Amino acid sequence: MKVAWGAALLGRTFLHPVFDYLLIGGGLSLVCTFLVYRSADPFIGWSPDSLPFLILLCNSAHFAASTVRLYAKPGACSEHPLVTMLFPLLTIAVLVLCIALPMQLGRHLQALYLTWSPYHYAAQAYGLAVIYCIRSGCIMEMKEKRVFRWICMVPFLLAFLGAPHAGLGWLYPAAYTNPLTAPVLALLRTGLIAAAFLLPLAFVIYMYRRRRFLLPLIALLAVLSNSVWWVVLDYLSAFFWATIFHGIQYLVIVTLFHVGEQRSLPANQHGPLYHAARFYLLSLLLGYGLFFCWPYAFVLTGFGLAESVLLVTATINIHHFVVDAYIWRLGRTDSNSRLVTQPV
């Protein structure tokens, strides 16, 4: 019985429990969060010169990985012509308008990106938790999934209410100084901080009492680590480190799915290391081109460097958020559903 309980709590991982728990579940991010919290330096020793390399290796590559994955999926262009062909053109058109009118449009694009990001992180935590639940045989009903998704959204709501230039600070900045709403917001944020940690635990207990399901600990870890980022750290540190570790989570899980998909193709002649290295290298090169080269194309045409860098970054993020919604859909006949359960 102890062995069965232990196996159920550990869950079925993709590569190895230590690897999955540290990189996909977010265990390594908790260690980093503790170091940031204890240190006066929010970057815990990373020099200003080395930070761009860290961002490139983790963050830029992860944004590009969704695009690489989209176009690498067999039949993607025929199945999703809007997102593969029309949406990139629309994205570029909006970016040009926003750079041309930075105060009228650009600042709102930037605020939208900053508002959407914590929601995207919360959605990824939910998605990872559901993937590990399915992989471990804990199939939630639709109603249970809805409740669990709302629980995973609590850190986003917390960030929405506390972001200085996004979220509520973008839509209704007077709420922080209004004598009627300011105390309510402070009280609401306090309640959300408690809910971010208590509700996931309550859901695990509820699932066990109602259906005798033991949700794997890695599912709970993925959700709680996202909560820790937005509760323990200040907003600037949270945004930076959440982006880094969110990127690591994403790169690992999307690479695993890509490798599994490529190896299942009839014409495949390569092993998993080849597919993983090729996928990451393509993502790295595309990320470098998008984040470190593309802004200078606008500078060469006469636009300012600051607005070009900021708005290109915002546009790439928003494009990534939309593309993600397509490549991670789990359908009955979709390859994603098969890859969730099959051995890697």
ZAMARGU-4260 file (C-alpha; in steps of 0.2 Angstrom, whole numbers, plus 5000, padded with zeros to 4 digits):
<rodrens>
0) 5000/5000/5000 | 5014/5012/5004 | 5022/5008/4987 | 5006/5012/4978 | 5003/5028/4988
5) 5021/5033/4984 | 5020/5030/4966 | 5003/5039/4965 | 5010/5054/4973 | 5026/5054/4963
10) 5016/5053/4947 | 5021/5047/4930 | 5035/5058/4924 | 5042/5060/4906 | 5061/5058/4908
15) 5065/5056/4927 | 5057/5062/4943 | 5072/5073/4948 | 5073/5081/4930 | 5054/5083/4929
20) 5051/5090/4946 | 5066/5102/4945 | 5063/5109/4928 | 5045/5107/4923 | 5037/5106/4940
25) 5047/5122/4945 | 5057/5115/4960 | 5073/5124/4954 | 5063/5140/4953 | 5059/5139/4971
30) 5077/5138/4976 | 5081/5153/4965 | 5066/5162/4973 | 5073/5159/4990 | 5090/5166/4985
35) 5082/5181/4977 | 5071/5184/4993 | 5087/5182/5004 | 5098/5193/4993 | 5098/5212/4991
40) 5102/5209/4973 | 5087/5204/4963 | 5098/5196/4950 | 5108/5186/4963 | 5125/5188/4955
45) 5121/5189/4937 | 5131/5204/4930 | 5122/5216/4918 | 5133/5209/4904 | 5128/5191/4906
50) 5109/5194/4909 | 5106/5196/4890 | 5114/5179/4887 | 5102/5171/4901 | 5087/5180/4893
55) 5092/5173/4876 | 5095/5155/4881 | 5079/5154/4891 | 5067/5167/4887 | 5070/5172/4869
60) 5072/5154/4864 | 5055/5149/4872 | 5045/5162/4863 | 5053/5157/4847 | 5050/5138/4851
65) 5031/5140/4849 | 5033/5147/4832 | 5045/5133/4827 | 5034/5120/4835 | 5019/5127/4825
70) 5027/5126/4808 | 5035/5109/4812 | 5019/5101/4816 | 5013/5091/4800 | 4999/5099/4791
75) 4999/5115/4802 | 4997/5127/4787 | 4982/5117/4780 | 4974/5115/4797 | 4977/5132/4804
80) 4979/5144/4789 | 4974/5159/4799 | 4987/5157/4813 | 5001/5152/4801 | 4999/5164/4787
85) 4986/5178/4791 | 4990/5181/4809 | 5009/5185/4807 | 5005/5198/4794 | 4991/5206/4805
90) 5004/5206/4819 | 5017/5215/4809 | 5004/5228/4803 | 4999/5231/4821 | 5017/5233/4827
95) 5021/5246/4813 | 5006/5256/4818 | 5011/5255/4836 | 5029/5260/4833 | 5023/5275/4822
100) 5011/5280/4836 | 5020/5275/4852 | 5010/5287/4864 | 4993/5284/4856 | 4994/5265/4852
105) 5011/5259/4858 | 5009/5261/4876 | 4993/5251/4876 | 5001/5237/4867 | 5015/5237/4880
110) 5002/5237/4894 | 4992/5223/4886 | 5008/5212/4885 | 5012/5216/4903 | 4994/5212/4908
115) 4992/5196/4898 | 5009/5188/4903 | 5004/5183/4921 | 4988/5176/4914 | 4999/5166/4902
120) 5010/5159/4916 | 4995/5154/4926 | 4987/5145/4911 | 5004/5136/4908 | 5004/5130/4926
125) 4986/5124/4924 | 4991/5115/4908 | 5006/5107/4915 | 4996/5101/4930 | 4983/5093/4919
130) 4996/5085/4908 | 5004/5076/4923 | 4987/5072/4930 | 4982/5063/4913 | 4999/5055/4912
135) 4997/5048/4929 | 4979/5042/4927 | 4970/5056/4936 | 4957/5061/4923 | 4947/5076/4930
140) 4929/5079/4924 | 4925/5095/4915 | 4917/5103/4930 | 4933/5099/4940 | 4944/5106/4927
145) 4935/5122/4927 | 4936/5124/4946 | 4955/5119/4945 | 4958/5132/4931 | 4950/5146/4941
150) 4961/5141/4956 | 4977/5142/4945 | 4971/5159/4939 | 4973/5167/4957 | 4991/5172/4954
155) 4986/5181/4939 | 4972/5190/4948 | 4985/5195/4961 | 4997/5202/4948 | 4982/5211/4939
160) 4978/5220/4955 | 4996/5224/4959 | 5004/5229/4942 | 5010/5247/4942 | 5008/5250/4923
165) 4997/5235/4918 | 4981/5226/4924 | 4971/5238/4934 | 4985/5251/4934 | 4982/5252/4916
170) 4963/5251/4915 | 4959/5261/4930 | 4974/5269/4939 | 4964/5280/4950 | 4958/5264/4960
175) 4975/5264/4970 | 4972/5282/4976 | 4953/5282/4977 | 4948/5282/4996 | 4934/5270/4992
180) 4943/5257/4982 | 4960/5257/4989 | 4956/5249/5005 | 4946/5236/4996 | 4960/5232/4984
185) 4972/5230/4999 | 4960/5218/5007 | 4957/5208/4991 | 4975/5206/4988 | 4978/5199/5005
190) 4964/5187/5002 | 4971/5182/4985 | 4988/5179/4993 | 4981/5166/5005 | 4970/5159/4992
195) 4985/5156/4980 | 4992/5143/4992 | 4976/5136/5001 | 4965/5133/4986 | 4977/5121/4977
200) 4979/5111/4993 | 4960/5111/4996 | 4957/5105/4978 | 4969/5090/4981 | 4960/5086/4997
205) 4943/5088/4988 | 4948/5076/4974 | 4954/5063/4985 | 4938/5063/4996 | 4926/5064/4982
210) 4934/5052/4969 | 4949/5044/4979 | 4961/5052/4967 | 4979/5056/4972 | 4984/5071/4961
215) 5003/5069/4958 | 5014/5081/4968 | 5022/5088/4952 | 5005/5095/4947 | 5003/5104/4963
220) 5021/5110/4962 | 5018/5118/4945 | 5004/5128/4952 | 5012/5132/4969 | 5028/5138/4961
225) 5019/5150/4950 | 5010/5157/4966 | 5027/5159/4974 | 5034/5169/4960 | 5020/5182/4962
230) 5018/5182/4981 | 5036/5181/4988 | 5045/5192/4976 | 5042/5210/4972 | 5033/5214/4955
235) 5050/5218/4945 | 5059/5202/4952 | 5043/5192/4950 | 5041/5197/4932 | 5060/5194/4927
240) 5062/5177/4936 | 5044/5171/4932 | 5049/5174/4914 | 5065/5164/4915 | 5058/5149/4924
245) 5042/5149/4914 | 5053/5149/4898 | 5063/5134/4905 | 5047/5125/4909 | 5040/5128/4891
250) 5056/5124/4882 | 5058/5107/4891 | 5040/5102/4889 | 5038/5108/4871 | 5054/5099/4866
255) 5048/5083/4873 | 5032/5084/4863 | 5042/5089/4847 | 5054/5075/4849 | 5040/5062/4852
260) 5030/5069/4837 | 5046/5068/4825 | 5051/5051/4831 | 5033/5044/4827 | 5035/5050/4809
265) 5037/5035/4797 | 5052/5043/4788 | 5061/5047/4804 | 5079/5041/4804 | 5086/5051/4819
270) 5086/5048/4838 | 5079/5059/4851 | 5095/5069/4855 | 5096/5075/4836 | 5078/5081/4836
275) 5080/5090/4853 | 5096/5098/4848 | 5089/5104/4831 | 5073/5110/4839 | 5082/5120/4852
280) 5095/5127/4840 | 5082/5133/4828 | 5072/5141/4842 | 5088/5150/4849 | 5092/5157/4831
285) 5075/5163/4828 | 5074/5170/4846 | 5090/5180/4843 | 5084/5186/4826 | 5067/5192/4833
290) 5073/5200/4849 | 5090/5206/4846 | 5090/5210/4827 | 5072/5214/4822 | 5071/5230/4832
295) 5086/5237/4823 | 5076/5235/4806 | 5064/5248/4813 | 5079/5259/4819 | 5086/5259/4802
300) 5070/5266/4795 | 5070/5280/4807 | 5061/5274/4822 | 5068/5276/4840 | 5078/5262/4848
305) 5068/5262/4864 | 5050/5261/4856 | 5057/5248/4843 | 5064/5236/4857 | 5049/5238/4869
310) 5036/5236/4856 | 5044/5222/4846 | 5046/5213/4863 | 5028/5216/4867 | 5022/5210/4849
315) 5032/5194/4850 | 5025/5190/4867 | 5007/5193/4861 | 5010/5182/4845 | 5017/5168/4857
320) 5002/5169/4868 | 4990/5167/4853 | 5000/5153/4844 | 5001/5144/4861 | 4983/5142/4861
325) 4983/5132/4845 | 4998/5121/4847 | 4993/5115/4865 | 4975/5110/4861 | 4972/5092/4867
330) 4959/5084/4856 | 4954/5066/4854 | 4963/5063/4837 | 4977/5076/4840 | 4995/5070/4842
335) 4996/5080/4858 | 4984/5068/4867 | 4994/5053/4862 | 5011/5061/4867 | 5004/5065/4884
340) 5002/5046/4888 | 5015/5038/4878 | 5033/5034/4885 | 5046/5046/4880
</rodrens>
